[in-house]
Amino acid sequence: MKRTAIGLGVIGFGSMGRTVEVLRQAPDLRYELRAVCSLRADALQQRAQLAGVPFWTTDYQELVSRKDVEVVVVYSPDHLHARHALAAIEAGKHVVCGKPAGTTLEEARELVKQVRRKGVKFLAAYTLRQDQQFLAAKKLLDDGDLGKLIALESHYLHDMRDVYEATPWRLQAPQDMMFGGCMHAIDILRAVGGDVEWVQAIASQGRLTPAYPIADNFFINMIFTSGVMGRVSGLYGVVHPPVPMNQIGLYGTRGSLIAEYGPSQMRVVFEKLAGHRPFVSLFAPEPESSVHWYGPNIIRYMRHFQDCLDNGRDPFPDVVESAKSAAVGIAAWESIKTGQVAKVINDF
């Protein structure tokens, strides 16, 4: 029996929102882009026409109220994610939401509450969880090849000056880089380490972009509820250093692993092998990368979401996972402001 198309609406049809066009590269996906929303009417109309989208609007309430839209994808600026996701949930739509789903505990709690109340499906669209080198690293960990975890670390580094020029809202809002940048590294560690118990964080303002008014460089130490220790580096007000934009380190009793994004590779040392020489695995660019560097990752999580819709399964990472990752960032800001260790809320 042939299944019907899944009506898709996108709030935030800009640099990230337009990446949903990559879904057309996967024949098994049945998503049909039916409505898009963004604030700049002139640019939006042109983008919608080029993408062949039949309906466009600058009012997100118009989009979420459409009967032909079943799934709303939220790719708007970070500080608007909760507002837009909550509107979609209230309208009874399933939601795919970029990071973060909320930037306050109140927003995170309300999202969890409303998803449960309305019984809709909510997927946290954390793209790094879908990177092929991360999936390979997690499999080694899950299969026991690295033994018991001892420590975790991740960095997500990005000289933001060109990005600010291309997307001025990040200066105007301004975008909080704890959630716009560090959240990638925080969530990828939570994906393997689980819940975080407490954090200790420091921050500084790089001032490479004088118009950016708040701290944009962060070091975050953390202890997971399992007792594993971790750390995150998020530097956005720096000249980009000679290292990959994203890197994760998993250190266990049977082996240690480094996985990198750009170029994508993984290096592993196993305790049981003499010499402790690293095995190196290189990951070739996937075909969908020609559309967008996150293209293959988006296809993977949207394929998972389609399966959940078809078979009544709960998506993962879900709204609770998104809330818990956001809570780490919220606690990190508390630590920065107080100079003290901050407890992380995991009760959602």
Backbone hydrogen bonds, N-H to C=O, Kabsch-Sander energy under -0.5 kcal/mol:
donor,donor_aa,acceptor,acceptor_aa,energy
6,I,30,R,-2.4
7,G,5,A,-0.6
8,L,32,E,-2.8
9,G,71,V,-2.5
10,V,35,A,-2.1
11,I,73,V,-2.8
12,G,10,V,-0.6
12,G,37,C,-3.2
13,F,37,C,-1.5
14,G,12,G,-1.5
17,G,12,G,-0.5
18,R,14,G,-2.2
19,T,16,M,-1.8
20,V,17,G,-1.5
21,E,18,R,-1.7
22,V,19,T,-2.2
23,L,20,V,-1.9
24,R,21,E,-1.4
25,Q,22,V,-2.2
26,A,23,L,-1.5
29,L,26,A,-1.9
32,E,6,I,-2.9
34,R,8,L,-2.8
34,R,32,E,-0.7
35,A,8,L,-1.3
36,V,55,F,-1.6
37,C,10,V,-2.4
38,S,57,T,-1.4
41,A,39,L,-1.1
44,L,40,R,-2.6
45,Q,41,A,-2.5
46,Q,42,D,-1.5
47,R,43,A,-2.4
48,A,44,L,-2.9
49,Q,45,Q,-2.3
50,L,46,Q,-2.2
51,A,47,R,-1.9
52,G,48,A,-0.6
52,G,49,Q,-0.8
53,V,48,A,-2.7
55,F,34,R,-0.6
57,T,36,V,-1.8
60,Y,58,T,-0.6
62,E,59,D,-0.9
63,L,59,D,-1.3
64,V,60,Y,-2.4
65,S,61,Q,-1.2
66,R,63,L,-1.5
69,V,66,R,-1.0
70,E,7,G,-1.9
70,E,68,D,-0.6
71,V,7,G,-2.3
72,V,94,H,-2.9
73,V,9,G,-3.2
73,V,71,V,-0.5
74,V,72,V,-0.5
74,V,96,V,-2.9
75,Y,11,I,-3.0
75,Y,73,V,-0.8
80,L,77,P,-2.4
81,H,77,P,-0.5
81,H,78,D,-1.5
84,H,80,L,-2.5
85,A,81,H,-3.0
86,L,82,A,-2.8
87,A,83,R,-1.7
88,A,84,H,-1.9
89,I,85,A,-2.6
90,E,86,L,-2.6
91,A,87,A,-1.4
92,G,89,I,-2.0
93,K,88,A,-2.6
94,H,70,E,-2.1
95,V,121,K,-2.8
96,V,72,V,-2.3
97,C,123,L,-2.5
98,G,74,V,-2.4
99,K,125,A,-0.6
108,A,104,T,-2.4
109,R,105,L,-2.7
110,E,106,E,-2.1
111,L,107,E,-2.3
112,V,108,A,-2.1
113,K,109,R,-2.5
114,Q,110,E,-2.6
115,V,111,L,-2.3
116,R,112,V,-1.9
117,R,113,K,-2.3
118,K,114,Q,-2.7
119,G,115,V,-1.5
120,V,115,V,-0.9
123,L,95,V,-2.7
124,A,122,F,-0.5
124,A,317,P,-2.9
125,A,97,C,-3.0
125,A,123,L,-0.7
126,Y,124,A,-2.0
127,T,125,A,-1.0
129,R,126,Y,-0.9
130,Q,127,T,-1.7
131,D,128,L,-1.4
135,L,131,D,-2.5
136,A,132,Q,-1.8
137,A,133,Q,-2.0
138,K,134,F,-2.8
139,K,135,L,-1.7
140,L,136,A,-1.9
141,L,137,A,-2.0
142,D,138,K,-3.3
143,D,139,K,-2.5
144,G,141,L,-1.4
145,D,140,L,-1.9
146,L,140,L,-0.8
147,G,144,G,-0.9
150,I,251,Y,-3.3
151,A,251,Y,-1.7
152,L,229,M,-2.0
153,E,249,G,-1.9
154,S,231,R,-1.8
155,H,247,Q,-2.3
156,Y,233,S,-2.3
157,L,245,M,-2.8
158,H,235,L,-2.6
160,M,158,H,-0.8
160,M,236,Y,-1.7
164,Y,160,M,-2.8
165,E,161,R,-1.6
166,A,162,D,-1.9
167,T,163,V,-2.4
170,R,167,T,-1.9
171,L,168,P,-1.7
172,Q,168,P,-1.9
173,A,169,W,-2.9
175,Q,170,R,-2.7
177,M,175,Q,-0.8
179,F,176,D,-1.3
180,G,176,D,-2.5
181,G,177,M,-1.5
182,C,177,M,-2.3
183,M,178,M,-0.7
184,H,181,G,-1.6
185,A,181,G,-0.8
186,I,182,C,-2.9
187,D,183,M,-2.6
188,I,184,H,-1.9
189,L,185,A,-1.4
190,R,186,I,-2.2
191,A,187,D,-2.1
192,V,188,I,-0.6
192,V,189,L,-0.8
193,G,189,L,-3.3
194,G,190,R,-2.0
197,E,223,I,-2.9
198,W,223,I,-1.5
199,V,342,A,-2.4
200,Q,221,N,-2.4
202,I,219,F,-2.2
204,S,217,N,-1.9
206,G,204,S,-0.6
212,Y,209,T,-2.3
216,D,204,S,-1.9
217,N,204,S,-1.8
218,F,234,G,-2.9
219,F,202,I,-2.0
220,I,232,V,-2.7
221,N,200,Q,-3.0
222,M,230,G,-2.6
223,I,198,W,-2.1
224,F,228,V,-3.0
225,T,195,D,-2.3
227,G,224,F,-2.1
229,M,150,I,-1.4
230,G,222,M,-2.6
231,R,152,L,-1.1
232,V,220,I,-2.7
233,S,154,S,-2.0
234,G,218,F,-2.7
235,L,156,Y,-0.5
236,Y,216,D,-2.0
236,Y,234,G,-0.5
237,G,216,D,-0.5
243,V,241,P,-2.2
245,M,261,Y,-0.5
246,N,261,Y,-1.1
247,Q,155,H,-1.9
248,I,259,A,-2.6
249,G,153,E,-3.1
250,L,257,L,-2.3
251,Y,151,A,-2.3
252,G,250,L,-0.5
252,G,255,G,-2.7
253,T,148,K,-1.4
254,R,146,L,-2.5
255,G,146,L,-1.1
256,S,269,V,-2.1
257,L,250,L,-2.6
258,I,267,R,-2.6
259,A,248,I,-2.4
260,E,265,Q,-3.0
261,Y,246,N,-2.6
262,G,260,E,-0.5
265,Q,260,E,-1.4
265,Q,263,P,-0.6
266,M,281,S,-2.4
267,R,258,I,-3.0
268,V,279,F,-2.4
269,V,256,S,-2.6
271,E,254,R,-2.9
272,K,254,R,-0.5
273,L,270,F,-1.1
276,H,273,L,-1.4
277,R,274,A,-0.5
279,F,268,V,-3.2
281,S,266,M,-3.1
283,F,264,S,-2.4
284,A,282,L,-0.6
289,S,286,E,-2.2
290,S,287,P,-1.6
291,V,288,E,-1.5
292,H,288,E,-1.3
295,G,292,H,-2.2
298,I,294,Y,-2.5
299,I,295,G,-2.2
300,R,296,P,-2.0
301,Y,297,N,-2.3
302,M,298,I,-2.4
303,R,299,I,-2.2
304,H,300,R,-1.9
305,F,301,Y,-2.0
306,Q,302,M,-2.2
307,D,303,R,-2.0
308,C,304,H,-2.0
309,L,305,F,-2.3
310,D,306,Q,-2.5
311,N,307,D,-2.2
312,G,308,C,-0.9
313,R,308,C,-1.2
322,S,318,D,-2.2
323,A,319,V,-2.2
324,K,320,V,-2.5
325,S,321,E,-2.2
326,A,322,S,-2.3
327,A,323,A,-2.1
328,V,324,K,-1.1
328,V,325,S,-0.6
329,G,325,S,-1.4
330,I,326,A,-2.3
331,A,327,A,-2.3
332,A,328,V,-2.3
333,W,329,G,-2.0
334,E,330,I,-1.7
335,S,331,A,-2.4
336,I,332,A,-2.3
337,K,333,W,-2.2
338,T,334,E,-2.1
339,G,335,S,-2.5
342,A,199,V,-2.8
344,V,197,E,-2.6
348,F,346,N,-1.1
